[in-house]
Amino acid sequence: MVTNVPRLVVAAPASGSGKTTVATGLMAAFAERGLAVSPHKVGPDYIDPGYHALATGRPGRNLDAYMCGPELIGPLFAHGAQGCELAVVEGVMGLFDGVSGAGELASTAHVAKLLKAPVVLVVDASSQSRSVAALVHGFASFDPEVRLAGVILNKVGSERHEQLLREALEEVGVPVYGALYRTPQVATPSRHLGLVPVAERSTEALDSVRASAAMVREGCDLEGLLALARTAPPLVTEAWSASAPSGARGTAREAATGPHTPTKPIVAVAAGAAFTFSYAEHTELLTAAGAEVVPFDPLHDEHLPEGTAALVIGGGFPEVYAPDLSANEQLRKDVATLAATGAPVVAECAGLLYLARSLDGKAMCGVLDADARMSGRLTLGYRDAVAIGDSVLAPAGTRMRGHEFHRTVIEPGAGPAPAWGMRLPAPRVEGFVQQGVHASYLHTHWAALPDIAHRLVERCPG
């Protein structure tokens, strides 16, 4: 299969340069023109794709060469970009920053090469003039296989400042596709784990996306950028499918009842402001495995969806909403009752905290004999994990790559039957497996191991 979707990678020399503002603004500006825009984000980030989805009206999708493997980057991209006229890929950190000690692996540059996509570098020009030429020249020449095709200057102070920057970049022959002046209108509030998710500030988020689009329309050469995107060569790859390879075999439940019958098990998925972290592919995999996926909001829904056979609670910010989650006593009882039956319950990070006995002194579901609290320490990084024993998620010995990102601690950090064993950053066991519960800090991307969804659905009662 050949994918001819025009595509751009929006990168930067370092975090904080304005990648998200520019990438989201470009997505929104092109979508406003009537183009079907496919939004993507390099790395494990859950928050930026929410803004991308708001800008384009399509699911924001991640391209993580560490968690999913380099071999899945092309297929996942082709899956997300099907039927689109343009794809915009927002990078992560600095252009060449990847997995610590692993060279280019999972860096923006690595993904750009896998996608054969031209790169546009967003440069924070606020404290430089002619030096920008040396900076851009270094990035353009560091890896000849990365096609650094242009620059967008961000945080430009004045027309005179813009002129100096453009003159400097003429010396190194790198085209300038835009100059964006400093403005507070596009500022997006942050807190302890990054930007505030869209679900928590829907009206303000929409306003900031519109402001980003207006800034990009005014300051960028959209026609030039679209023409640049169209220079990306054909990408030979099969689009990823939630129905393959595992789905090609089907599930025992589908074989008995057919894929579209009322007997589909209901998998309830936590959503709302407190649980915003999820990958679109997880829902697609569960659906392909024969489940009916029903979202619910633990902040407001007093009961699990009727007929819930399994529960998935992903990441988010329960620490921000601990009093409200605690106050919803009936739902907490529902969750505990479901877990006690042995039904599949999969919880990652925020979900782990919600299943604990308490969070910052507020009562949670009490499924786990553990207590959680905020801490001043950020735990962040990719992890190589091995399943300690059998669980609803995976058989013993299963190797999984994941990501940790939290400022909380849970005590104890592991139950009598831990979920994962890890070697780095130090040897340890982590998480809880009990009856049908699998709870851990580790964020995983199920596209890397699609049997997870089938295993979970096949263990649903009924």
N, C-alpha and C positions, 0 to 999 in steps of 0.2 A: 504494500500500500504506500502511496506517495502523498504526503501532506504538503500542499502549496500555500498554506495560510501565511500571509505577510506577517512578520513578527519583529519586535524590538525588545531588547533588554535594557532596562533603565538601571544603571549602576551608579556608584559613587566612590570617591577615594576612601571614605570612612563613614561610619554611622553618624547621623545627625546632620548630614549634608542637605537633606530635603528630598530623598528618594521617594518616600511615600506621598508627599504632597505633589510632586511632579508626576509620578506614575499614575496616581489617582486622578489628577487633573487631566492628564492625557486621555485616560480611559473615558472619563466623563465627557470631555470635549469631542472626542470622536464618536461616542455614542449619541451625543446630541445632534450630530450630523446625519444620523440614521444608520451608521455602521453597526454591524453586529460585532462587538468587541469581546474577546475572550481574555479574562483577567487571570494572571498567575503570580505567584510569589515564591521566590527561592527560599528554601529552608523550612523550618517547622512552625513558623509564626502563625498564630490563629487570628490575631487581631486585624492586621492589615488587610487580609482577604475580605473581612467584613465591609471595610470601606470600598474595596474594589467591587464587591457585589452591589453595593449601593450605587456606585458610579455606572455600572454596566447593565444591571438587571439580570446578571448571570452569576452562578456560584463562583466565588473566588477559590482557586485551586492552588495547592502547594506542589512544588517540584523540589523534592528533597533527595539528593543523590546519596546521602548517608543512610537515612532510614529506609528508603525504598530501593536503593541501589542504582548506579548509573544506567543500567540496562532498562529501567522503567521510566526514565525521564522522557524519552521520545514518545513512548506509548501513552503515558499519562497526559502529556501535552496534547497529543493528537486527539485523545478522548475529550478533553475539555474544549478544544478549539474546533470541534466538528461543526460545520455549518457557519463558521464565523468568517468575517472579512478582514479581521485584524486581531493579532494577539499582542498584548503588552505584558511583559514579564518584569516585575519589580525584583531587584536583587536583594541581597542580604549583606549587612556590614559593609566593609570595603570590597572592591571588585575582586581582589585575590585572596580574601580571607576565607579559609575553609576550616575543616576539622583540624584541631590542634595536633601537630606532629604528623599529619597525613598529606602534606603538600596541598595540591589544589582541590582535593576531594570535597565535594559539596559546596564549593565556593560559587559565587556568581559567574566567574570566568569559566569554571568547569561546566556549569549548566549552559552558558552561552555557546560554548564549543559543541556540546552535545546536541544543541538545537540549531547549530549553524546560523545563529542570529547575530545581526549587527548590534553593537553596544553603544548606547548614548550615555556619557558620563555627566552626572549632575555634580557641579562643583560649587561649594560654598565659597563665593568670591568676596565675602564681606571684609576680609583683612589682607587683601593682596591686590596687586595689579599685574606687572609684567611677570612676576613669579608664577602666575598661573600657567604660562607657557612651559616652564620647566616641569611643573607638576604633571600637566597633561602629556607632555612628551614622554616622561617616564612611564606613565601608565600605558601609553600607546605602544611603546617599544619593549615593555617587560616580557610579554609573551606574544610572539608573532602570530600564533594561532588564534588569538583573540582579536576580532575585528572591531577595534575601537573606532567608530565611524563618525563621531561627532560629540559635541559638548552642549549642555544647557547650563548657563551661568545662573546661579541662584543667589539671592540676597545681595543684589547689586544696589549700590548706594545712590547713584545718580547717572545722568546721561553721560557726563564726563568719565565717570568710572567705567561705564559700559564701553565707551570708545577705547579707553586704555586696554581693557581686557581683550576686546576684539582685535586690536592692533597687535597685541602680544601673541595671540593664537594664530594670526596670519603667518607669523614667523615659523611655526611648526607645521603648518598646513592641515590643521584639524578644523573642520567646519563648525561654526557656532549655529545651533538650531534654535536658540532662544536665550533671552536675558530676562530674568524675573526679579522685580524690585521687591524690597522688603515691605511686607504688609502683615499686620496682625490678624487680618480677616480669616486667614486660612490656618491659624493656630489650632491644634488639636490637643486637648488636655491630656496629661499623662499622670500616672501614679506608679506604685512600686513595681509593677511588671510591664510597664510600657504604656502605650496609648489606651485611653478608655474605650472599651468596645462599643460598636454601633448600637447594640441592643440596650445600652444604658443611657444613650443620649440621642435617640433617633432623630428628633427635630434638629438639634444642634449639629449632628453629624451630617445631615442632608445639607444644611446651610454651609458647612465647611467644604463639602464636596463641590457644591455649586460655586463657592468662592475660588476653589482650586481650579475648576474648569474655566472660570472667567479669567483668572490670572494667566493660565496657559494659553487660552485663545488670544489674549492680548499680547503676550510676550514670546510666543513660540511660533515657529514656521511649521504649521500643521501639514501643509501640502508637502513640504520638504521631508518631514518625518514619515509621512505616509509613503512617499516615494522611496525613502530609505528602507522602510519595512518590506516593500515589495521587491527589494534586491536580494532578500534571503533566498538561498537556493532551495530546491525541493528537499524535503526530509523523508527519507525512506524508512518507514516504521509502521507497524501494525498498531492501531488504536487500542489502548487498554479497554478491557470490558469487564464489568462486574460479574458477568456470567462465565468467565473463563479465567484460569483453567478449571477451578473447582466447580463452577456453575455448570460447566459442560457435562459433568457427571450427574448433576441434579441432586436433590436430597431425598432421603427416604420419605419424608413427608410429602414432597411434590409427587413422587412416584405413586403414592397411595391416593392422593386427593386431587392432583392436578394443580397447576400454578395459580389459578384464579378462582379459588373456592372460599366460602365463608370460614373454613377450618384453618385458615392461615393463623399461625400464632402471632399474638400482638406483642411486639417489642417496644416498650415505652422508653423514650429517650429524653433525658432531662434537657430543658432549654430555658429560655428567659434570661433575665439580666445576670443571674448568679452563675449560670452554666452556659457560657457562650463559646467554649472551645470545642470544635468538632471539625472533622474532615468530611467533605461531601461524599467521598468514596465509601465511607463507612455505611451511610444510609443506603447507598446504591448496592453495596455488597449484601447487606441484610435483606433488602428487597429481593435481590436475585436469588438469595438462599431460600426464599419462600415465606419471609415474614411480612407482616403489616407493621410498618414503623409509625408509631404515634408519639408526637412530641407532647410534653407536659411541662408546666412551670412550677417548680417547687416553692416559689415565692407566693403563688396565688391559688394553685389548684389544691383543693383539700383532699382529693383522692387520686390514686393512680388511675390511668385510663381503664375503663371497664374491660375485664377479661385479660389483663396484663399477664403474660406468661414469662417474660424476661425483662430485665431492666438494664439500661446502659446509662451511666452517669459520667460524663466527660469532665473536662477541666473548666476553669472559670475563676470567679472571685467570691467564693462563699464567705471568706473572712470579712468582706465588705457588708454582707447581708446576714451575718450570723444571727442577730436578734430576730429578724423577720423569718428566717428559716426555722429557728427554734420555736417561734410563735405558732407556726403551722403544725401543731401537734398531731392532728389527725393524719396528715400525709406521712409524717415521720413514723407513726404507728403502722400505716399501710406498708411502708418500705420494710420495716422490721418484720412484719408478718409474712410478706412475700419471701424475704431472705430465709426465714425459718422453715419454709416449706421445701427448701433445696432448689428453688427455681434459679436459673442463671441470673446473676447480678454482676456486672462488670463495671468497675469504678476506676477512674484515672484521676489522680491528683485532687482536684476539687471534689470529685466523687468520693475519694478515700476519706477526706475530711468530713463529708456529709454523713458517711456511714459510721464515723467514730462515735464514741460516747458523748464527747463534748468538743466544742471549738471555741477557744477563748472564753471558757467558762459557761458558754451557752449550750444547752442540751441539743444534741443532734439525734440521729436515728438509733444509736446504741447497738448497731449490728456488730461492730468491732469492739473488743475490750481494750480500747485505747483512747487517748485524749490528745487533741491537737491545739496548737496555739501559734500565733504570729511570732516571728523572730526577727532580729535585725540582720540576719545573714541570708544572702541570695545563693540558692543552689541552682546552678545553671550548667548545662552541657549535654552532649550526646553520651549515650551509654550503650555498651554491649551487654546484653543480659541473657541468662539461661534459665529456663523454667525449672524450678527445684523439684516440683512434683506435678502430677496430673491436675488439671483444672478445667473449668468450662472454656477457658481461653485457649489452652494449648496442652499437648502431652508433655510429660517430663522430658527434659533434655532439649526442648525446642529452643533454638537460638533466635533472639529478636534484638533488633536495634531500635533504640528509642531515645527519648529526650526528657530531661528534667528541667523544670523552670518554676521555682516557688520560693517564697520567703516564710514558709511555715515549717514546723516540725511536728511529728506525731510520736508519742511515747506510749508503748514501745514502738520501735521502727519496723518491727516484723512480728508476725504471730508465730504460734507453734509450728505451723506449716507456712513458710514464707512463699511469696510469689516468685521472686527472682533472686538469682545470685549474680553479683557483678564483681569485676576485678578492679575497675577504675571508678573514681579517683583513688579508692582504696578497697581492698577486698571486703565484701559485706553481703549480707542477705537483706531483703527488703520486701515489704508488702505482706498481704494476708490472703490465704486460701482456706476457706472453711465452707463445707457443704457446697453450694453452688456459687459462692461468692469468690470473686477475684478482685482484690483491691490493692492499688499500688500508686506510687507517685509517678511511675513511668508513663509518659505519653507515647503511644505507638501509632503507626500508620498501617492499617490493615491491608492496604494494597500490596505490601511486601509479603504478607502471608494470608491470602484470601481464605484459607481454610478456617480461619478464626470465625468468620461470620457463619459458615456452614456448621461448624462445631457448636456454636452457641444456639443456633436455631434448632438443630437436631436434638438438643437437650431440653428444649421447651416441653413442659408437660402437656399431655392431651393428645 
